[in-house]
Amino acid sequence: STYLLSLTFLSIACFAEERSIYLVLLEGDAVAFSQVSSSHPNSEDSMAHAKKLVESHEMLLQTTLEEGSYSKLHSFKHIINGFSVDATPSQAARLRSREGVRVVERDRGASLKTTYTPAFVGVQGGMWEEEGEGGEGVVIGFVDSGINPSHGSFAYDASRPFESNISQFSGGCETGPRFSESDCNGKIVGARFFSKGAQAIASLNPSLDFLSPFDADGHGSHVASTAAGNCGIDVVVNGFCYGRARGMAPRARIAVYKAIYPTVGTIADVIAAIDQAVADGVDIISLSVGPEEAPRDIATMLSVLEISLLFARKAGVLVAQAAGNKGPSPSSLLSFSPWTLGVASSTTDRFYSASLLLGNGLSFPGVALSGPGFRNETVLHKLVLAKDALKENGTFPRTPEYTEECQHPEAFNADVLRGSVIIICTFSSGFYNGTSTLTAIVDTAKTLGLEGFVLAANPNYGDYIAEPVPFSVPGILIPSVADSQAILQYYENQTRRCENGSETEYGGRAAIGEGRVASFRGRAPVVSRFSSRGPDIIDYNTKHVADVMKPDILAPGHQIWAAWSPISALQPLLVGQSFALMSGTSMATPHVAGIAALVKQHNPSWTPSMIASAISTTATKYDNFGDIIMAQGSDINDLYQSTPFDRGAGMINPKSAIDPGLVFPVGHEDYIAFLCSLPNIDPANITAATGESCNFSLDYPYNLNLPSVTISSMTGSVSVRRTVMNVANKTETYLGTVLPPNGTTVKLNPSWFIINPQKTQDLEIQFCVTQPVGAFSFGEVVFTGSLNHIVRMTLSVFPISV
């Protein structure tokens, strides 16, 4: 597949008073610490106490709040006594005043009104809420795996017709299996598919590789709904509602260009799709697909794909391009060129926390989007290790996938697993090599009628990285070796064996807790571990670093809810579902595409470079704790302070991007001059790629008028030129300040200026090496305007010698 993964969404409707989730803690012991309960949580007295707690929660709510005016989400009764409730602030105040209530706390950031990531990045409330028309009149083209046209995220609402015409768009509606002409409904304004490349190199499966715009995978639907999905769509998976979804620009129109199939994808089809999208007149392209690796026989920016994107930019189309999912290694990018917005992925502050409760009262955190089972969290079940439940005389191979990874139900002794059983599977070689799957564990649990499963970390392979997955049976992933060892130690202590080692009594008990309720806490954003890193590379053979900052921008791409296709050709666990929680720079990219549509809506005359500049110079490099954004490293708990090669300019800030004050305009001829200034590249190759001669070249590549400065090798003193344009409607005075990179001094000329609307100002930035550093160092130039505009320009330099 040529995908770079991606996704987005969350919340619930508001009434006259905004509702939120509140966590309520009460006086009184929970089951594990109650004097009236025995040490066995599923003993009669423990279960009676749990029932009493639940009844007390219900009674407190019923006697405090009006019936039907609130929704209790959960009762906490194992290690804390309390509940969570969907209520209004005034109702929370009433609960807080009641005797016996210890704490009432609002889930931080948990606005239950729209998709969560629109709230997280700031396209909810204020100007967006007042207008309610985000993206009106803008067409976003999605080059991806197609679309699921029957999904509510893409429905046309006749009661709210679009007010702005899209006369510039002239796309067609191609039909085929599962996609009819009526599926181009006004929200979906164009749909095409490109398959010749795919058909040329593979035998397509007619039951999956539909020769139509229909999305059999889910990826394309996910991306489209993240950028431009309708508001207020219930996110329901396995019968549980996770909230309501909306895209970044819910009134933008969608044009579909299917170029990837479950069986195969080719760059040829991708380029054909890009070409058609530009011809049709889309305003923006969201490109969450790309090459599987960088070109090895040509400069990275001269591949046909990159050049096609150069000309898309020339035609006035902004391209948001996934940076790649090959992080955290340096120079792992798959988005190279200064004419696209390369998008990195971040986390948000939303977490799904599951837990495994043992019979000794200890609870261990885990990962899963599953409920506590047909019973409830107070009932504990027999715990059995997979190795202890195998058929003694089975003919199956004694390999990990059979003996400990729970991939084959036929390997197990049904008598041992009879009754209410949770099985412990182990993360061993099959998972490490990618040959074993969670789908097979779920199938094993269903086939054997198990209550649930645990996938425990294996000390031989260390901690593993777990992402929440919606299981159709209770299940939990325990990615920590330390936690897994404690669980297994409890299991061994509770298991009585005969002298020959066969099992006689399984005394271990456990329950899988609710894992589907989100909490909002912790540091965010954090650059995702998988997100590809800079510095940018001109040539992968020589590893020559480009004088271009990549990635460009950071956006949410980790655990994103968005639309899906029930066929789910490549994700068996999601078959039959209409929403999925996914991660990847593919998920981050449509966030940027949708926000670019908002900027375009407010500034219809702006060129792609102006929109890209506005997005970059208004980004923030700080997280919700006020610190520099952190980045995940290669180890599971490794965090380090990010650099521009991790986060780009920083986290996208839509409200500021609408009105940036100054922009750095770039024309097509500037990009050609930039290419012609690249070191060690034959001008004939540039002419061959672009069809244009190197009649003009920049003095140095770093003089391309980007909203950042990157100098990969700096000796002595260097003078960098930039030009800014005032896109505000008033004259403004700007004062420039500098945070110089380590080992340098930086001087601005002029250091302040007055600029009239639509006028330009030339700038000179003089760098001087004071000390060789031996690595890239980073700083910034900040222009502060008298009308409160703040324009930030990132500096990334490698001081070589004085």
N, C-alpha and C positions, 0 to 999 in steps of 0.2 A: 504494500500500500504506500501511496505517496502522501498519506495524511500527516499532519502535525495535530495532535489531539486538541480539543477545546470544549467549554460550556458556561450556563448562568441561571438563577431565579429564586424569589421568595416573598411572602407576606399574606395579609388578610384584610378584608374590607373594613373601612372606617364608617362610623355613623356620625351623629352630631358631635360626640366626644371621641377623640382618637383612642383606640384600644391598643393594649399592649399585653405582653406576657409578664406576669408577676410571679415571683417565687416567694412562697410563704412558709416560714418555719414556725413551729408551734412548741409550746411546752409539753413535756411528756416524753418518755423514752420510746425509741423505735424498737423494733422486734429484737434486734441483735443485742441490745443493751438493757432490755426490760427485765426487772426482777421477777415478773410473773411468767416469763417465757422460759422454756428449757433451752439448753444449749443447741438443740436440734431445731432449726428454723421451720421444718415442716411437721414438727410435733403438733399434737392437738392444741396445747395451750399457746404455742407460738402462732399457729394459724388463727386461733381465736383472738389473740391480741392484735394481729394484723388486721383482721376484720373489724375489730373495735376501732382501730385508728382510722380506717377508711370511713367508717360510719361517722366518726367524729368530724372528719374533714367535710363530709357532705352536710352534716348538721350545722357546722359553723357557717358554711356558705349559704345554706337555705335560710338561716335565721338572721343573716346579715344583708344579703343581696336579694333582689327580686328574681323570682323564678324566670328562667329563660333569658335573663339579661347578662349572663356570664357563661363561660364554658370551662369546666375543670378539665385540665389536660392530663394530669397525673397525680397519683398519690405516692408520696415518698414514705416508706414505712420500714425499710430494712435497716438502714444505718442512720437516717434522719427521719424525723416526724414532720411532715408538711405536705404541701401540694403546690402545683403550678396552676395558674388560672388565667384565662383570657378575659380581661376586664378593663374598665376605664380608670383613669387616675382618681376620680372621686370614689369609685368603688374600692380601689386600693386603700384610700384614706380611711374608709369605713372599716375595712378589715384590720388596718393598722391599729385602730382604736379599741378593738375588742380585747377583752381579758383572755390571756392565754396565748396571744399572738406575739411572737418574739421578733420576727423580722419580716418585712415586706419589701422586696427588692425588685426593681424593674430590670429585666434583661437588657443590658446596655446595647444600644444600637438596634434593638429588635423592633423596628417600626413595622407593624403588621398591616401595611397598606398597599405595597406593590412588591415587585421583584426585589430581592435583597440587594443585589449589586447596584441597581440604580440608586438606592439609598446610600450605599457605601461610597460610591464615587461622586454622588451629589447631583443626580438628575431627578430628584424628587423634592416636592415642596417648592415654595417660592415661585420664581418665574415659570418653572416647568408646570407646577400645579395650576397656576392662574391661567396659563395659556392652554394647557391640555392638548396641544397639537404638535408635540415634539417630532420633528422630521417632516412635517407637512410639505409636500411639493418636491421632495428629494427621492431619487431612485437609487437604491443600493443593489449592486449586482453581486451575486454570490457564486463564485466558481468553486464547486464542491461536489458533493455526492447526490445532489438533487434536493427534493423537498417532499414532505408528506402533506399534500394539499388539503386533506380532510381535517387537519389539526386546528383546534380553536385559535391557536396563535396566529393563524393566517386567514381567518374567516373575514368576510366583508360584512360590515354592519350597515345595512341600508338606512338605519335611523340616524347614522352619523356619516353622511357622504363626505368624501374628500373635497375640500374647498379650493385647493390650489391645483391648477392643471400641470401636467407633465408633458407639455407639447414637445419638449426636446427629446422625449423617449419614443422610440418606434419599434420596440421589440415585438417579436411574434410569439405565438403559443403553439408549440409542437405537441402532438399527442402520441399516445402509444399505450402499452399495458399500464393499467392503474392510473392513467392520467388523461383526462378528457379536456376538450376545449373549454368547458364551463369551469374548470379548475383555475383558469386565469380569470379571477373574479373581481378584479379591481384593487384588491390588496396585493395579490400576485398579479403583476402586470405583464410579465413575460416569462416564458419557460422554454428552454431549449436543452438538447442533450448532444454530446459529442463523444462518439464511441469508436471512431475508425482506428485510432491508435490502439485502443484496448482490444478490438477485434483482430487487429493485425498480429498481436503477440500472444493471444490466449484464446482458448475456447470458452466463450462466455456461457454461464449457467442461466438458461432462460427463466428459471424459477427464482433467481436472485438478481441477475444482471439485466434488469429491465431496460429495454431500449426505449426509454421515455424519460421525462424529467422526474419521475417518481423516485423517491429516496428509499431504497431497501436497507440502507445501513443505519441511518439516524444522524450521522455526523452533519450533513448539510442542513437538516431541519434544526438541529441544535444551534448551529451557527446563525442561521437566518432569524430564529426567534430571539436569540441573544441580542442581535442588533436592532431588529425591527418588529418583534412579536407584539401582538395586541396586548392591551392591559386586562388585568383581572381574570386570567385563566387559571382555574384550579389545578394545582400540581398534585396529582393523585397517582401513587405507585403502590401496587399490592394492596389496594383498598384504603391506604392511609393518605390523608391530605397534608402536604408539607407547606401549604400556603398558596399564594397567588403569584402568577408570573406576569412579567411585562418586559419588553425590550428597552434598549436605550432610547430609541427613537420610534415609538410605537405608531406614529402616523406616517412614517416613511413607507414608500412602496418597495416591493420586492421583485427583483428580476432574477430568475434561476438559470444557471448555466452548469448543467451536470457534466462533469468531466472525469469523475472517479467512480469505479464500480467495485462491488465487493470482491470480485476475483482479481482485478488488476486496475492500475491507473497508469497513464503515460503523460509525460510532459507535453507531448504533441497535442493531446486532447485539451490539456490545460491552456496551452497557448492559443489554440483555436477558440476556446471559450472566452479567453480574455479579449481576443481580437473581436469577436462578435459582440461582446458586452460593450466595448468602446464604440463599436459601430452603431449599436442600438441606442446609445445616448445615455448610459447610466452616469450618475454623478460620482459614485464611489464604488470601488471594488473591494470586497472583503475576501482575502486570499488566505485561507487556512490550509491550503495544500501546497506542496512544493517538492523539490527534488529530495531524494533520500540522502544525498551527500553532495558536497561541493564539487564543481567541475575540476577535473585534474589536468586537463590538457589545454586550458585556456584561462585567461584572467577571470576571476570570479564575477566581475561586473560586465563581462562581455559575452556571457552565455546568451543563448537565444531567449530564454525566459526573462533574464534581466533586461535585455534590450527591448523586448516586447513591453515590459513594464515602463521603460524609459519613454516609449512612444505613447503609452497610455497616459502618462503624465503630460506629455506634450499636447495631447488631445484634450486636456483639461480634466482628466479623471484622476482622483486621488486613490492610491492603492494602499490599503492597510495589509501588511504581510506578516505572517507568523514568523517569529525569529527562529523557531526550531525547538525541539525537545531533547537536545543532546547535552544539556547542562548536567553538572556545574563545571564541566571542563572549559578552560579558556579557549577562545577562538573556535567555538563550536557552532557559530551562527550559520543559518541557511538563508539569511536575508542580508545582502551585502551592500546594496546600492543606495546612494544618497537621494534618489528620486522616489523611494518608497518609505513608508512609515513602518519600520521594523518593530514588532510588538513583543515585549517580554511579559512573562506571567507572574502574578503575585497571589498570595493568599488574601483572604479577608479575615475578619474577626469572628466569623461564624464557625462553630464547632458542633459536631455530633458526637456525643459521648455515650458509649455503651459500657456495660459493666458485667462482670461475672461474679456472682455471690456464691461463696463456698459454705459448706455446712458448719464451719468453725466461726462463721460470722465475718470473715475477711472478704473484702471486695477488691477486684482488680479491674483497672480500666482497660477497655478494648475498643475495637472499631467495628461498626456494623450498622446498617440501616434495617433493623429488624425489631419486631415486637417481642414481648416476653413469652409468646406461645398461646396455646388455646386456654391454658389456665391463667395464671398471673404470676407476678414476680415473687409472691410470697410462698409459692409452692416449689420445693426443691426436688430434684430428680436424680436418679442414680447416675453416677459418673463412671464411665468405663473408658480406659485407654485402648486405642485401636489395636495395638499389639496384643492385648489381653483378650480380644474378642475374635481372633482368627480361628478358622477351622483347623483342627489339629492335623487332619490328614488331607488337606486340600491340595489340589494339583497345580495351583497357581504359582507363578514365580515368587521367590522370596525377595522381592525388590521393594524399595521404599514406597512406590506407588500403590502396591498391594498391601504392604504390612503396616504402614503408618500414615500414608497420605490420603487414605479413604477414597481412592479413585474407583474402586471396584467392589460393589456390594456383594458379589458372589464369593468374595474371599472371607466373609464374616460368618460366624456361628450365630444363627438367628436366636437360638435358645439363650445365649449369653446376653443378647441385646433385647430380650423380651421385656415388655413393660415400658415404663416411662424413663427413657435413657437419654443422656447427653453424652456423645462420644467425643473423645479428645483425639484429634488428628494432629500431625506434626509437619511443620514446614521443613521438608527435607529436599533431597537433590532434584526431585521432579519439579518442585516450585522454583527452585533456584535456577534450573535450566529452562524453565518455561514450558515443560511438557505436561505438567499437572495443572489442574484448573479448579477454581472454586465451584464452577458449574458441576463438575463431577462429584464434589463433596455434597452439594445440595441434592443431586440425584441419588446419591447413596443414602442420605438421610431420609428422603422421601420413600425410596424403595424398601428400606428396612423399618419404616414407621417410627423413626427416632423422634424424640422431643426436640432435639437440636444438636448443634455441633460446636466445637471449639477448634480453631486452628492455632496451635501454640508454636512459638518460636523454638528453634532448634539451636542449642549451644554450638553445634558444629558449624553453623552458618551465621551465627550472630543475630542481632536484631534485624527485623525486616521492615520494609516500608509498607504500611497498610492504608488503603483508601476506603472510605465507607461505600459499601455496595448494598443495594436493596435485595435482601434474601427473602425468598418466599417461605422459608422455614426459619425458626429462631436459630441464629448463629452469631458467632462473635470471633473476631480476629484478635489474638494476643501477640503483638509484635515484639514485646520486650522479653529477652531471654531471662532476666531476673524474675519477672512476673511468672513466666512459664515454669521456671524451676520451682518457685514457691507453690504453684498450683499442683505440679507433679509430686512435690514432696508431701503435700497434704493427701493427695491421692494414694501414694504408697503407704502412708501412715494409716490410712483407713481401709486398706485392702489386705485381708487375711488370706494367706496362701498355704497350700499343702506343701509338704516337704519336697515334692518333686517339682514344685514351681507352678503347678496349675492353680487356677483361681478357685477359691472356695466362697468368699463373701466380699461383695463390693460395698464397703461402708461409706464411700465418698458420696457426697451430695452437692448439687450445684443448681443454680438458676441463672438464666440469661436475662439481664435487665433490658428495659426499654432503651433503644438506641436511636429512635427516630425524632426525638425532640431536640431542637437546636438550642444552643446557648451562645451568648455573644460575650467574648472575653479575650484577653490576651493582646499581644503585640500584632499590629497589622498596619499597612501591608508588609509582607516579607516576600522577597523574591523567591519564587518556587525553585526547588532543587532541580527539577528537570529543565527549567528555562535556559535556553542556550545563551552563552556569554560571548562578549567581545574579548579582546579587540578584533575589529574587522580585519579581514585578510584580502589582499589583492590577488595573491597567487598561492595556492596551497602547496605547490612544489617548493617554492622558495620561502614560504611562510612570511613574506613581506607584509608588514602591517600597513593598513590604509590610514590616511589622514581623514578618517570619517568616523564619527561616533556611532557605534551600533551596540546594542539595540537603541532605538530612538525613544521609546516611551514604555511605561509600565502600566498594566491594567489587570483587573482580576481574571485569573484563569485557573484557579484551583478550587475544585468542588463547586462547579457551577450547574445549577438546575436550568434545564431548557428542554424544548420540544424534542421528541424522538420519533422513530418509526417502529411500529409494533413488530415488523418483520425482524428488525435488529439482526441483520445477517452475520455480523461479526462479534456480537455480544450476546451469547445465549442466555445469560442471566436476565437480560432485559427484553426478551421476546414477549410480545403482548403488551408492552408498556408504551405509554405516550409521552413520558418524561424520563430524563436520565440525569444523573449527577456525574459530570465528567470533569477531567482536568487536562490542561495542556495549553500551549501557546495558541492553539486553534481556538480555544475558548476566550482567550484574552483579545484576540484580533477583532472579533465582531463588536466587542465593547468599544474599541477605538473607531471602527467603521460607523457604528451608530452615533457616537459622539461627534464624529466628523460631519455626519448628516445634520446634527443640531447646529453646528457652527455654520454649515453651508446654508441652512434655512435662514439664519439670522443675517448672513453676509453673502447673498447669492452671487455677487460679482467677484468674490475672492477666487484666486487661482489655487490649485492644489498646494503649491509651495507656501502660500500665505496661510492656508488652513493648517498645514503641517507645522509651520513656524509657531502659530498661535497655540497649538496643542503642546509643543515642546517648551516654549518659554514661560508658560504659566503652570507647568507641572510642579509638584512639590517633592522635595527629597527627604521630607520628614514623615515619621509614622505617627500613630495616634498617641504615643508616649512623648512626642516632641523630640525624639532622637532621629539621627540619620537612619534611613530605611536599612534594615538588616537583610541578609541573604542566607538561604539554606545552603550548606555545604554538602560534601559527599557522605558524611556520617549522618546517622538518623537524627542526632541531637546537635549537630554542628550548625552554629549561627555565626556569621561574621558581618562586619559593617560593609554594606554594599558600596560599590563604586559605579561610575557611569557605565562601565562595561557590563555591569549586572542589571542596572535599573534604567539605563538611558538617562534622559533628563529628569526622570522621576515619575511619580504616580500622576496619572491623568486627572485634570481638574476642570471639568466641563464648564462650570459657571464663569471661571476666569478666561477660558479659551474663547468664549463668545466675544469678549471685549478685551483684547490683549494690549491695546495701546500701540505697540510697535510690532512690525513683522519684518522678516528678512526675506525679501522676494528673490526668487531664482527663476531664470528663463531657460528654455531648452538649449539655447546656444551656450549658456554657462555650463550645463552638464557636459556638452561636447568638449568644451575647453578644459573642463576638469579631467575628462578621460584622456585628452591629449597631453596633459601634464603628468600623468601617472608614470612613475619610473619603470624602466625596463620593459615597456610595452611598445611594440612596433606600431607606428602610426597607420601602417597598412592594415593591421588587424582591427584598428578602430574604424577605419573607413569601411572595411569589409562588414563589420558588425552593424554600423550605424548608417552607412551610405553617405557619410559626411566627411569632408577632408579636415585635416588639422591645420586650417589656415590661421587659427588663433588658439593660443594656449595660455593658461594661467601660469604665473611665475612659479607657483607651487600649488599642489593640490589643496593645501589647507586654506587657500584663498577663495575657494568656492563659498558663496554667500550663505552658509548654513547657520542656523541659530545655535551653534556650538563651535568650538575650536578644538581640533585634535591634531597634534604634531607628534609623529611617531619617532622622530629623531631630531633633537634640537641641539645645535652647537652654537655657542656664542650668543649673539642677539638675533632676533627674528622679528620682522614686522608683518603683521597680519591685517588685511583689509576687510571691512564689512560695511554694508549699507543697510540702513533701516528705513522703513516707511511708516508714517503716522497714519493709522487706519481709524483713529478716533475722529470725532466730528468737531473737535476743538483744538486750538493751539495749546501746546503743552511744553513745559520745561522739564528736562530730564537731567538728573545728576547720576553719574556713573561711579560705582565703587567696586573695588577688586579684592577678592580673596585669592592671592597668588598660589599656584601649585608649589609644593616643596621644592627647593632648589632653584627657584626663579624669582625675579621681580617682574612686575607687569605694570605698564603705564598706558593710560588711555589718552587719546588725542582726537577730539576734545574731551575733556573730562565732564563737561556739561554742555547742553545745547538747547535751543528753543526750536521747535519744529511745528510747522503749520499742517493742517489736515491734508492728507494725500501727498505730502511732500516727503522728500528723502533727505537723509543725512549720512555722509560718509564718515567712517570711523577708522582709526588706526590703533591697533593694539600691539604695543611693543613688549616683547618678551626678552629677558636677559637671563642667561644661566649663571647662577651664583655658586652652584655646587652640583656636580654629577650625583644623581640619585641611584642609578642602576635599575630603575623600574619606572613605570608610569606614575605620575603624581597628578593630583586633581585640585581644581579650584573653580572659581566662577566670577563672572562679571555680572553685576546687578545694576540695572538702570531703574531709578525710582522717579516716577513722574509727579508733577505738581497736582495732577488730577487723580492721584492714587493708583495709577497703573504701575505695576512692578514687572519688569522684564528680566528674566534670568538666562544667562548664557553659560553653559557648562564648558570648562576648560580641562583638557586631558593632554598632558605633554610628557615626553620622555627626555629629560635633560641628559645629554651625553657628555658634553665638556664645556668648560668655561670659554 
